[in-house]
Amino acid sequence: MKMVIAVVQDKDSNRLSNALITAGFRSTKLATTGGFLKSGNSTFLIGIEDDRVSEVLQVIRSNCKVRDQLVTPVSPMGGTTDSYVPFPVEVQVGGATVFVLPVERFEHF
């Protein structure tokens, strides 16, 4: 048994949730916040049999896309501002960060 933890951008959250249900996977969805961009994410907890891990990873891969987003950097609070550029910067966001962990015991009541 494995625990798949997938952190996805909110824009992909509903699509992934629907795809997991359609594929027959049960999941728990948590509202989370990213540390880098301070933006909304969703974290999915999916308990899955070992032989179906690749299947659930394919569902996640198919429904969570990387996209470019313009972000305005935060101004420095201290020190010099000589190298500070107050223009938006394009960064890649989205996709999924996935952890697959072994589960010693699983109970469903």
N, C-alpha and C positions, 0 to 999 in steps of 0.2 A: 504494500500500500504506500502511496506517495501523497504528499500535500503539495499542490502547485499553487504558488502565490504569484499573481500577475498584477503588476501596477501599470495601469493604462490611463491615458489622458481622457478627461471627461467626454470629449467629442467622440471617442470610440466606445464609450461605456455601454450605451444602449444597444448598439449594433452587436457588440461582443456578448452581452447578456442574452439577447435573442438567439444568437448563433449557438451558444452553449445549450440553451433549452432545446432548440431544434435538434441538436446532435445527441441529446439525452444525457447531458452532464448536469449534475447538481452543483450549485455554487452559492457562496455567500458573498455579497457585495458590500464593501465598506467605503464610505466617503473619506478621502484622505487629501492631504495637501502636500504638494511637492516642495522640496527645500530650495531648489535652484531658482525657479521662476515664481515661487510662492503661488502657484496656480492649482486649481482643482484637479484631483485625480480620483480614480476609483481603484480600489484594491480588491481583487477577486481571490477568494479562498476556495480551492477545488480539491476535494478528496477523491483520489482516483486509483484504480488498480494499476499495478506496475505495467502490465501489457497494453494499457490504453494511454500511457503518458504521451507518446508521439502523436496520437490522435488529437488529444486536447491541445497540444502545442501547435498543431497545424490549424486548428480553429482559431486560436489566439493570433497566430501569424497572419492568417487571412483577413482578420477583422480589425487589426490595429496598425494603422499606417503612419509612417514618419512624414511630417510636413514641415515647411519652413515658416517661421513666425518672426516678425519684427519686435524687438524688445528694447526699451529705453533703459540704459544702464542707470543704476542708482549713483547719485553723486557721492564722492568720498566725504566722510564725516570729519576726517582729520588729515593732517599732513599736507602735502602739496597737491595742487590741482593742475600742475603744469601739463601732465600727460592725460588729463581727463577729457574725453570727447563726448559731449552731450547729445550725440546723434544716435538714432535707433540702429541696432545691430541685428542682423539676420542670424537666427539660431535654428537648429533642428529640434523639433518637439514631436511628441507622439510616439508611436510604436508601443512597445511593451517591455517592461523589465520583469523577467520571470525567474522565480526560484523554485527548484524542485527539491523537496526535502523528504527523507524517509519518515514513515509513520510507524511507531512501534505498536500502537493499539488504536483501534477505531471502534466507536460505539455509536449506534443510531437508534434513538428511542422515539 
